Amino acid sequence: MDLQEYKQLILDDLLTRITKSGEPMIDEHTAIELLNSIDDEDLLDGMLFNEPKDVADVIIESL
């Protein structure tokens, strides 16, 4: 998997998250901004150890 695919999987996971009331946890614009704020080198380093869901978890927890 390349970096773009990895980032897309993270974004897809973020956009499927909903609150208990059924509302999206994060909007697409914010999800993209937060994902883009993570350095590509850091994502590349973590790809071997972190599933896209794991990175999405960290992003959601930072909200």
C-alpha positions as CSV (number, residue, x, y, z in Angstrom):
1,M,0.0,0.0,0.0
2,D,1.3,3.5,-0.8
3,L,0.9,6.6,1.3
4,Q,-2.0,8.0,-0.7
5,E,-4.0,4.7,-0.3
6,Y,-3.2,4.7,3.5
7,K,-4.3,8.3,3.9
8,Q,-7.5,7.5,1.9
9,L,-8.3,4.6,4.2
10,I,-7.8,6.8,7.3
11,L,-10.1,9.5,5.8
12,D,-12.7,6.8,4.9
13,D,-12.6,5.5,8.5
14,L,-13.0,9.0,9.9
15,L,-16.0,9.8,7.7
16,T,-17.8,6.7,8.8
17,R,-17.7,7.5,12.5
18,I,-20.9,8.6,14.0
19,T,-22.0,9.8,17.5
20,K,-24.6,8.0,19.6
21,S,-27.3,10.2,18.1
22,G,-26.3,9.2,14.6
23,E,-24.5,12.4,13.6
24,P,-21.1,12.4,11.9
25,M,-18.3,12.8,14.5
26,I,-16.3,14.8,12.1
27,D,-17.0,16.6,8.8
28,E,-15.0,16.0,5.7
29,H,-13.3,19.4,5.7
30,T,-12.1,19.0,9.3
31,A,-11.0,15.4,8.7
32,I,-8.9,16.4,5.7
33,E,-7.4,19.3,7.6
34,L,-6.4,17.1,10.5
35,L,-5.1,14.3,8.3
36,N,-3.0,16.8,6.3
37,S,-1.6,18.2,9.6
38,I,0.2,14.9,10.2
39,D,3.6,14.8,8.5
40,D,3.8,12.4,5.6
41,E,7.1,11.0,7.0
42,D,5.4,10.3,10.3
43,L,2.6,8.4,8.5
44,L,5.2,6.5,6.4
45,D,7.1,5.5,9.6
46,G,3.9,4.3,11.2
47,M,2.4,2.4,8.3
48,L,4.2,-0.8,9.4
49,F,2.8,-0.6,12.9
50,N,-0.6,1.2,12.7
51,E,-3.7,0.3,10.8
52,P,-5.6,3.2,9.2
53,K,-8.2,2.7,11.9
54,D,-5.6,3.2,14.6
55,V,-4.6,6.6,13.1
56,A,-8.2,7.6,12.8
57,D,-8.7,6.7,16.5
58,V,-5.9,9.1,17.4
59,I,-7.3,11.9,15.3
60,I,-10.8,11.5,16.8
61,E,-9.3,11.4,20.3
62,S,-7.5,14.7,19.6
63,L,-10.9,16.5,19.0
